[in-house]
Amino acid sequence: MEVEYRYFQQRVNAAGKLGCTALQKCTAAIRQLAYNVASDLLDEYLQMSERTAREALGHFCSGVHGFPGMIGSIDCMYWSWEMCPTAWRGTHTRGDIGRPSLILQAVASYDLWIWNAYFGPQGSHNDINVFESSPVLEDLISGLAPLSIVIY
């Protein structure tokens, strides 16, 4: 981000002091996205104003979606499985959801083309288990899918 976008480069501010680093700005943006918190919550932790945190979030989101060669975003979603066989209910039910569900991992591009779809294995309980068992990671490593993917 620092190399591609001027906003993330550390500069001297109006008071003659060094401004926030790229790491601080990216951390602020990722924390806002990951924890769904307001911009002013990060002021003590990162020594950053609410305005800078809010601007960092906007620039970060614009920058991430503009990486050259990125084919899309990868995400997992939970689908309720109404007709799950009784014998399988225990291995497909999560405590926080309370009913049988399937985990779908999908890679989609900005224009909503689905490049990959994978249903998690029986008994998978979270996004990490599904990601580790899906062929997406193997394809990236083996060079079959050389383009980068952003993981949310």
C-alpha positions as CSV (number, residue, x, y, z in Angstrom):
1,M,0.0,0.0,0.0
2,E,2.8,2.4,0.9
3,V,4.5,2.0,-2.5
4,E,1.4,2.3,-4.6
5,Y,-0.5,5.0,-2.7
6,R,0.8,8.4,-1.6
7,Y,-1.8,8.5,1.3
8,F,0.0,5.6,3.0
9,Q,3.5,7.2,2.8
10,Q,4.6,8.8,6.1
11,R,4.9,12.5,5.7
12,V,5.6,15.6,7.9
13,N,2.3,17.1,9.0
14,A,1.3,20.8,9.4
15,A,2.9,20.9,12.9
16,G,6.2,19.8,11.5
17,K,6.0,16.3,13.1
18,L,6.0,13.0,11.3
19,G,2.5,11.7,10.6
20,C,1.1,8.2,11.0
21,T,2.9,5.4,9.3
22,A,1.4,3.0,6.7
23,L,1.3,0.3,9.4
24,Q,-0.7,2.5,11.7
25,K,-3.1,3.5,8.9
26,C,-3.6,-0.1,7.7
27,T,-4.0,-1.4,11.2
28,A,-6.7,1.3,11.9
29,A,-8.6,0.3,8.7
30,I,-8.3,-3.5,9.3
31,R,-9.5,-3.1,13.0
32,Q,-12.5,-1.0,11.9
33,L,-13.4,-3.7,9.3
34,A,-12.7,-6.7,11.6
35,Y,-14.3,-5.5,14.8
36,N,-16.9,-3.2,13.3
37,V,-15.9,-0.3,15.6
38,A,-16.2,3.5,15.2
39,S,-13.2,5.5,14.0
40,D,-12.8,7.3,17.3
41,L,-12.3,4.1,19.2
42,L,-8.8,3.8,17.9
43,D,-7.4,7.1,19.0
44,E,-5.7,5.9,22.2
45,Y,-4.5,2.6,20.8
46,L,-2.9,3.9,17.6
47,Q,-2.4,7.6,18.5
48,M,-4.5,8.6,15.6
49,S,-7.4,11.1,15.2
50,E,-10.9,10.0,14.3
51,R,-10.6,11.8,11.0
52,T,-7.3,10.1,10.1
53,A,-8.8,6.6,11.0
54,R,-11.9,7.3,8.9
55,E,-9.8,8.5,5.9
56,A,-7.4,5.5,6.3
57,L,-10.4,3.2,6.1
58,G,-11.7,4.8,2.9
59,H,-8.2,4.8,1.2
60,F,-7.5,1.2,2.4
61,C,-10.8,-0.1,0.9
62,S,-10.1,1.7,-2.4
63,G,-6.6,0.5,-2.5
64,V,-7.4,-3.2,-1.7
65,H,-9.9,-3.3,-4.5
66,G,-7.5,-1.8,-6.9
67,F,-4.5,-4.2,-6.6
68,P,-3.3,-5.2,-10.0
69,G,-3.9,-8.8,-10.9
70,M,-6.5,-9.4,-8.2
71,I,-9.2,-11.7,-9.3
72,G,-11.5,-11.2,-6.4
73,S,-12.4,-11.7,-2.8
74,I,-12.8,-15.0,-1.0
75,D,-15.4,-15.4,1.7
76,C,-17.4,-18.1,3.5
77,M,-21.1,-17.9,4.1
78,Y,-23.4,-20.2,6.0
79,W,-26.5,-21.6,4.4
80,S,-29.3,-23.1,6.5
81,W,-29.9,-26.7,5.5
82,E,-33.6,-27.3,6.1
83,M,-33.7,-30.9,4.7
84,C,-30.6,-32.2,6.5
85,P,-30.9,-35.9,7.3
86,T,-31.4,-36.6,11.0
87,A,-28.3,-38.8,11.1
88,W,-26.1,-35.8,9.9
89,R,-27.6,-33.1,12.1
90,G,-25.0,-33.4,14.8
91,T,-22.0,-32.9,12.4
92,H,-23.6,-30.0,10.5
93,T,-25.0,-27.9,13.4
94,R,-23.0,-25.1,15.1
95,G,-23.8,-23.9,18.5
96,D,-24.1,-20.3,17.5
97,I,-26.4,-21.0,14.6
98,G,-28.5,-23.7,16.3
99,R,-29.6,-25.5,13.1
100,P,-27.9,-27.5,10.4
101,S,-26.0,-25.5,7.9
102,L,-23.5,-25.8,5.0
103,I,-20.4,-23.6,4.6
104,L,-19.9,-22.2,1.1
105,Q,-16.5,-20.7,0.2
106,A,-16.6,-18.5,-2.9
107,V,-14.1,-16.5,-4.9
108,A,-15.8,-13.6,-6.7
109,S,-14.4,-10.9,-8.9
110,Y,-15.5,-7.2,-8.7
111,D,-18.0,-7.7,-11.5
112,L,-19.6,-10.6,-9.6
113,W,-18.3,-13.5,-11.6
114,I,-17.9,-16.6,-9.4
115,W,-14.4,-18.0,-10.0
116,N,-14.5,-20.8,-7.5
117,A,-17.1,-22.3,-5.2
118,Y,-16.4,-24.9,-2.6
119,F,-18.7,-26.4,0.1
120,G,-16.9,-27.2,3.4
121,P,-16.5,-30.8,4.5
122,Q,-18.8,-32.6,6.9
123,G,-18.1,-31.5,10.4
124,S,-16.3,-28.2,9.5
125,H,-17.1,-25.6,12.1
126,N,-15.5,-22.4,10.9
127,D,-14.1,-20.5,7.9
128,I,-10.5,-21.5,8.7
129,N,-11.3,-25.3,8.4
130,V,-13.0,-24.7,5.1
131,F,-10.1,-22.6,3.7
132,E,-7.5,-25.1,4.7
133,S,-9.4,-28.0,3.1
134,S,-10.4,-26.1,-0.1
135,P,-8.4,-26.5,-3.4
136,V,-8.0,-22.6,-3.6
137,L,-4.8,-22.6,-1.6
138,E,-3.4,-25.6,-3.4
139,D,-4.1,-23.9,-6.8
140,L,-2.3,-20.7,-5.7
141,I,0.7,-22.6,-4.4
142,S,1.0,-24.9,-7.5
143,G,0.7,-21.9,-9.9
144,L,-2.6,-22.9,-11.4
145,A,-4.1,-19.6,-10.2
146,P,-1.2,-17.1,-10.2
147,L,-3.3,-14.1,-9.5
148,S,-3.6,-12.7,-6.0
149,I,-6.8,-13.1,-3.8
150,V,-7.8,-10.9,-1.0
151,I,-9.1,-12.8,2.0
152,Y,-11.8,-11.1,4.1
